[in-house]
Amino acid sequence: MNNKLYDLILDSVFPRHCPLCNEVLEDPNHLVCDRCVPKIQPLQEPLCKKCGKPVEEYQEYCHDCGKYKRWFDEGRGVFLYDAMWKRSIGRYKFYGCREFGEFYGEAMYQYTHKLLMRWKPELLIPVPLHKRTLRDRGFNQTWKLAERISFRAGIPAEQKLVRKTIYTGSQKKMDAISRRKSLYKAYEMSGDIRKARVLIVDDVFTTGSTIDALAQCLKEHGASEVYFLTLCIGKGF
């Protein structure tokens, strides 16, 4: 069976849904429905100079970047983590809408490719999941994003270079300090990244504790520069 026929059968049995409104896509070749195109609003300045969170006009850095040491060099989130994106990402991670990852990764590349040209990363690393979380969820949602960005940008992606060896559970109700403590030494390297410029890929950035812990691991194992991209990011004020 050729790939086109297989895709046609698959789309007829499991039709693709719009990642923003969750309605069935009239054209399965589109990643988002026409009605939701106007809802795609990437973040604009002013943004934190370190992590890219939206800030007030008078701010150079968000509250967290102004208060805490950051291990990453710079980062950026593409969209504000509001109710619409929270629902979308929830469907993607927990309710089987894995096709959304194609749209997420494509959007991340389209809106940040100039930034990638400035950062010049040599390697993409998706935030790894602990084996217990991976077993429960069935897939690593960040690997899907990294795959798409890797394909579009021509930058190699590696999902086995770093492992999460400590199970930290859900961190939604933890404050920034508690998150940092739970993630300290949670990641282990299994390869060589000396002097490499690394780009971490994740779905959501809130306090930045996960990105920081992973960036610390990468820096301590010789990475020269560490950047990050996330689909969504919280406010910085």
Salt bridges, closest charged atoms under 4 A:
ASP27 OD2 - HIS30 NE2 3.44
GLU60 OE2 - LYS49 NZ 2.91
ASP64 OD2 - LYS53 NZ 3.83
ASP64 OD1 - HIS63 ND1 3.27
ASP73 OD2 - LYS219 NZ 3.20
GLU74 OE2 - ARG76 NH2 3.94
GLU74 OE2 - ARG118 NH2 2.92
GLU102 OE1 - ARG16 NH2 3.26
GLU102 OE2 - ARG148 NH1 3.37
GLU106 OE1 - ARG148 NE 2.93
GLU106 OE1 - ARG152 NE 3.04
GLU188 OE1 - ARG163 NH2 3.07
ASP192 OD2 - ARG194 NH2 2.88
ASP203 OD2 - LYS93 NZ 3.40
ASP212 OD2 - ARG70 NH1 2.94
GLU220 OE1 - LYS185 NZ 3.42
